[in-house]
Amino acid sequence: MPVPVANVETVPAASSGPPLVHARRLTKRFGDFTAVDGIDVDVARGEAFGFLGPNGAGKSSTMRMIGCVSPPTEGTLRILGLDPRTDGPAIRARLGVVPQQDTLDTELSVRENLLIYGRYFGMSRAAVRAKAEELLDFVQLSDRAKDKVEPLSGGMKRRLTIARSLVNDPEMLLLDEPTTGLDPQARHSLWDRLFRLKQRGVTLVLTTHYMDEAEQLCDRLVVMDKGRFAAEGSPRELIATYSTREVLELRFGPDADNNVYADKVHGLVNRVEVLPDRLLLYTDDGDGTAAAVYDRGLRPASTLVRRSTLEDVFLRLTGRTLVD
Amino acid sequence: MSTDVTSVPPSRYVPGPLARVGASIGFWAYQYRRTWRGTVVSSVLTPVLFLAAMGVGLGALVDDGGRLDNDYLIFLAPGLLAATAMQTGVFESMYPVMGAIKWVRTYHAMLATPLGVGDILLGHLLWVVFRVTSTAAVYLAVIALFGAAPSLTALLALPAATLCGMAFAAPIFAFSAGYESPSGFAALERFVIVPMFLFSGTFFPVSQLPEVLQWVAYATPLYHGVELCRALVGGTQTALDAVGHIGYLLLWVAGGVLAAFFFFRRRLEATG
């Protein structure tokens, strides 16, 4: 049925409207150390946005500025359109935060942790009580409601932390390495919860150094290194830009000199990476390249063709050097 | 399962400063529900034991010497009141503060909510005010039962004791937030609190000390807390002395709160 245009209320689509996070030349210094070095970022409502990077890349410092806990040293930052310097409490009232390290009170019960937390948002006892039941159900902890937190598994504690972060119906959820240290079952269970929140329109901002997590959850992400953005885009775009469609892995046995073999495959692909135990050939056609390797008379002990992942992008951009 | 968690339009109530500080106090009060029985027993038992042993027992010997105007019990009891307020203030400001930063990470949990560093600090300090006051109130009641509170102005010794306790609590909040490890607590207790407890006029008049040490004693907040409580419990308070003692203790509270705010911010805003 046609409706007069003048009467139509415009409902903004998920990705329109002012950005929930708006940063320009955002900088954080601790003494002489620059943790975040003038980054520009916008996160739209409804988006799932990821900060990837090795340890010490500045992810957590960025998250703490977005969470209005740590004031920026320089630059512009607006969260939900407000200035963290002056509107911290009003912003935090609308955020949910899942910190890297648990901040649960292990001496209190699962339910009490939610009740106490709700009170910080000024919720009435009745409101927070009802909300707690709903959230315990959502994270499948209803049957543990009366138990102390201490003996819970790591995955359960993370789920409780997520439940707690939702007590105020946040518009945006900040997750700092949400699944670090969890077993695969627990990680998938968490991803499932986060995916459902995203479907309901909750904006997700997360940091991770797990590439599969970023591919699972993020619409868009940045790779951070030394306080700056090394790359930015959707997982697919990043792979297209910084890697190839496929990767051919060749192993020539434990005693082989891989540098020698690297010369022998020279010219087959644009990029070859030499690792102690194998060669990586970046190619758009793994099987074709493998055939070409055999045509040169090379007989690797094993060949593996796999799809390129964000991990390849990540390692290319941030290097293989170990960061502690 | 699968109840809708976020489809309801969220209420966007932002708690004001009073509500935020209240919520911070609320946490400590909730915690206290687990431990209050033990603290009640010890806050009754301690004054009974101390006053019986030292006030009555040891006091009989001291009174024989005949050098005090009053009974030793009446001299000692208000000193112990101030010293207990100090001990409570110290105790509540060491491990609970460091734990809330480092171990339980309560402060960090609060910071993810509308509560700010100031709300968190003020709420916890006010909780310590409650703990010091309630412990001192029990002490004062026991003193009265021992017949060692001859004047009605003894009632004013309660806020005086609280002030004395907070003159320690506030700077120790700063100390606890400024240090990475609790090893400093033992040193603080051993080299500062215990000597102060023994030599700041609680057990004998400061005038017994060599002159140099007298000046050291005058500099301690405990001396002023003891003098204030003693004069109020005994009914010998003069306004001028009171102003001096109260002013000096308030200086410690104010300086301590400012230092605590500085260290809280430095510690809580810098790292997760």
Interface residues (C-beta under 8 A of the other chain):
Chain A: F30 S60 R64 G67 V69 S70 P71 G88 P89 A90 R92 A93 R94 L95 V97 P99 Q100 Q101 D102 T103 L104 D105 T106 E107 L108 E112 I116 Y117 R119 Y120 F121 G122 M123 E134 L135 D137 F138 Q140 S165 L166 N168 D169 P170 E171 D176 L197 R200 G201 V202
Chain B: M1 S2 T3 D4 V5 T6 S7 V8 P10 S11 R12 Y13 V14 P15 A19 R20 A23 S24 G26 F27 Y30 Q31 R34 V104 R105 T106 H108 A109 M110 L111 A112 T113 P114 L115 G116 L268 E269 A270 G272
